[in-house]
Amino acid sequence: MIRIIQRQIHSRGNLQLGIGDDALILKDGNTVLTTDTYAEGVHFDLSYMSYYDVGTRCACAALSDVVAMGGEPKVLVVGLAVPRETDLRAIRQLYRGLERICKEMGCEIGGGDIIALDRLVITLTALGRAAVPLLRSGAQPGDFLYLTGYAGLAETGRLILAGRVRLPAGTAGIRLAVQRHLCPVPRAQVMRALGLRISALIDTSDGLGSDARQLSVLSRVKIVIDPDQLPLHPVTIKLCQQLRKNPLEFALSAGEDYELLFTSRRNLPQMIKNVKITRIGHVREGKGLFIKEGEEVVPLKITGYDHLAE
């Protein structure tokens, strides 16, 4: 579908970079712009989330795309579709959540649009500035592949909140997992600290396997993931044991972590700005996404979430 869209549109000289990355870049080379839509029952569940939670989570997701371009968020525009019977107190809570994240990220809400619909749908357009945009296409053979935070932690939190698993009270990591699902604050401090030491960058919204494949395709390189190095939180491992899921497959396919997945030629510290940094693979000449199996590497076929898949 994206390829069809690309064939139907034509450049008129206003963009430096259009379709294909976390955000577009205007002709000035510094302005980045992105938009995302979040629908009730697909991206959030009001049975266990408040309107405040919806606001924080959607704002984090939208602004993460600006950070994933090496940008500083400046403005957020809100398109809102709500059922006619929606209580105005709910809208107040929604915007409190949006405003909380905007304040933390140093940007502001600049208006938007409101229509009536049979369920809550939010479209957020985020604008930011990047001194030097960081793209998905910059990985080079010899780079290392890094990930911030933990793989699959947000999905762990979602399954806990949805009641899909019952972990013993006091299990370490439950609060962290729930927080990463409800409020995945973008890793802007890590991006700022690393700056141009990053060669290619994407945020993990569709799943680690899918997003690593994007880096490989757009950089035209071969990426090899070391499964033994994937940062899995103990609470994720316990959840997988209870649900009889393979922890590796879970970590590679679980989406909406909004962590930074990036390549760099440097040997980086294991903590940056109090955020865990893990080297999970490396970049080689060639093409495609691979995973280590013993002394061999084999193609990685696991993908992330596809909205249009049956």
N, C-alpha and C positions, 0 to 999 in steps of 0.2 A: 504493500500500500504506500509506504514512504517513497519507494522508487517511482511509482506512478505519479505521486505528487511532485516529486523533483522534476519529472519530465514535462509537467504542465506549467511550471513557473519559469520566469526568465529574469535574468539580472538586469537591473537598470542603474547600476553603479552606486547604490546607496549602502551596500554591505561589503565589509571586508570578508566576513564568513557568515554563511547562511545555515541551511539545514545540515545536521550531522554531528553537532557537539552538544554540550550541556546548555549552551546559550548561543545566540547570534552575537556578532560583533559589528557595530556600525562602521562606516567608512573612516571615522576618526581614529580607529584602531584601539580605542580605550573604553568605549561605552558598550556594555554587555546587557542583553535583554533576553528574558526567558518567560515562558508561560506554562502553567500546568493546571489541570482540572482534577478535582477531588470529589468523588461522589459517595453519598451515603450507601452503605452496603457493599462498596467496593474498596474504598480507601479508609473508611472509618466506620465504627459500629456504635450507634447511640445507645445500645443496650448496656454497655459498660463504660462509655465515654461521655463526659459532660460536654456542653458546647464550648466551654473554656478549653478542655482537652483538644477538641477538634481545631480550635483556633491556633493553639500552640503547635500542634503537630503539622498542620498544613503550612503554617508560616515557616517552620523549620525546613520542610521539604522544598518549598519554593526557593527560599534564600540559599539553600545548599547548592543549587545549580549555579548561582552567581559565584559562590566561594569556589566551586569546582572549576571555574574559569580563571581563578586567581584574582577574583574581583572583590570589591567592598560593596555590599548592598547599600543602596541609597533610597530607593522608593519602592513601595509595594502598592499595587492597584488591585482592588477586590471586586470581582464579579460574583454576585450572590444570587442563587436561585433557592427560594424557600417556599414551603407549603403556606397557603394563605392563613391557616390557623396558628402559625408559629407565634409563641409568646414573645413579646418584646424583651422580656428579661433574658430569654435565651440568646437573642441577638446581642444584647449587652455583654453577656458572658463570652460569646464568640469573639467579639471585638476586643474584649479584655485579654483573651488569649493571644490574638494576633498582635496586639499592641505590646504585650510583654516581650515577645521575641523580637519585634522591631526595635524596642528600646535596647535590648541586650546586644543587637547587631548594629545599632547606630543608624538605622534607617527609619523612614516614616511612611505612613499610609497616605496615599495621595488621591483618594476617591475611588470611584468604580461605578457599578451598576447593580440594580436589584430587580429581579423578576419573580413571578410566582411559578412554582413547579410542584409536582406531587411528592418530591423528596428534596433533601438538602444537597445542593451541589455548589461547590466553591471553585471559581477560577481565579488564580493568583498570577499576576504579571509582575515580575521583579526586574528592576533596573539597577545596574551597578557600574562601577568604574574599576578598570584594571590597568595599572601602569604598563604591565606586559602580560597580556592574556596567556593562560596556560591551556594548551589544547590536548585532545586525546591522541593527536597524531605525532607527538614528539618523541616517542620511545625509540631508543637506539640499541643495537646489539651491544652487549656488555653492561647494560643497565641492570639494576636490581628492581624487583617488584615489591612494593611495600603496601601495608594496610594499617589504617588507624583503628583503634578500638578492638572489638571482638566480632567475629563473623557469626551472623545468625542471631545476635542477641535481641534485636528488636522483634523478630518473629517469635523468639522464645517468650518475650513479654506479651505479645499478642495472644498466643495460645494459652498462657496463664490467665490473662484477663478474660478470655472467652470461655474459660472453664474446661478446656480440652485436656487438662492435666491437673492432678492434685499432688503437689509437692508438700512434704512435711513442713509444718510451721517452723520458721526460723532457718529454712534452707538459704544458705548464703547465695546472694546474687539475684534473688527474686525482685527486690526493690530496684536494683540496677537495670534488670531486663525490662521491667514494666516502665521505668522512666525512659529507657531508650526507645520504647515503642510510642509512648505518649508525647515525648518531648526530645526528639533527636537533634539537639542543638548543633548546627553546622560547625565543623572543625576549622573555623576561621583562624584561630590562633596558631594552629599547626601550619596552615597554608602561609600565613605571614612570616612565621619563623623560618620556614624552609625557602621561600621565595624562589629564586631561579635555580636552586639545587634540584627542583622538580623538572623533569623533562617532559612527562605526559601525565595528565590528571583527569580523573573522572570520579563522581560520587557513586556509591553502591546503592542504587535505587531499585534496579531490576533483578538483583542477585549477583553475587560475586562472580560466578561462572560466566554469566551473560555480559557483565561489565568488563571483565578481563578480556573477553573476546572482542569487545568494541575497541579496546586499546590495541589489540593485535591487528585487527582489520584496518583501522585508520592509520596506524603507524607502519603497516606493512612489514611486520616482524613476527617472529615466533616467540610466544610466551610460554614458559614452563612453570607450573605451580608445584611446589613441594608440599604435599598433604601433611607431612609431619610437622610443618611449621605454621599451619593455620591456627590462629589464636581462637580457641574455643573456650568459653567460660564454663566452669564446672556445672553451673545451673543448666546450660544448654545440653551438656552431656547427660545429665540426669533426666532432663525432659525427653531426650531421644531414647534413652533406655526405657522409660515408662511407655512411650508411644511406639516402641519397637521400630524406630527410624535409624538409618545409618547416619551417624553424626557428620561424616564427611559430605555426603550427599545433601544433608540438611544445610550445612554451612555454605555450600556452593550454590544452592538454589534459593535460599531464603532471601527475600528482597526487603527494601525499605529500611536498611540499616543507616543509610546516609553517612557512611564513613567515607574517608578519602582513600581511593585506590590509585597509587601513583608509581611512576618509575623514577629512578635517580641513579647516577653513576657513583654517588657517595656511599660510604659506610655510615649509616645514621645511628644515633643513639636510640635506645629502647624506650625512652620516654622523652616527649617534647611537650612543654607547657602542661605537664601532668596528664598527658594523653599517651596511651600505650601505642608504640610503633613496632610493627613486626615485619621482617623481611620474609615474604612468602614465596618468592620465586625469582626468576631472572629472565632476561631477554636475550634471544639469539637471532642469528640470521635465519631467514626462512619465512614461513607464514603459518598462521593457525595457533590454536590454544591447546596446550598439552599438559599432562600431569605425570609426575614421576610414579613409577611402579617398580620398586626395587632399584635395579641398575638401569632400567629402561624408561623411556618416556612414551606415552601413548596419547592419542587424541582425546581431549576432554569433551564429552558430548552433553554433559549436564548444562541446561540453560535455566534462566530465571523465569519470571512471570511474563506471560504474554496475554494482554487484554483480549485479543481476538482469537486466541486458541480455544478449541472446543474441549 
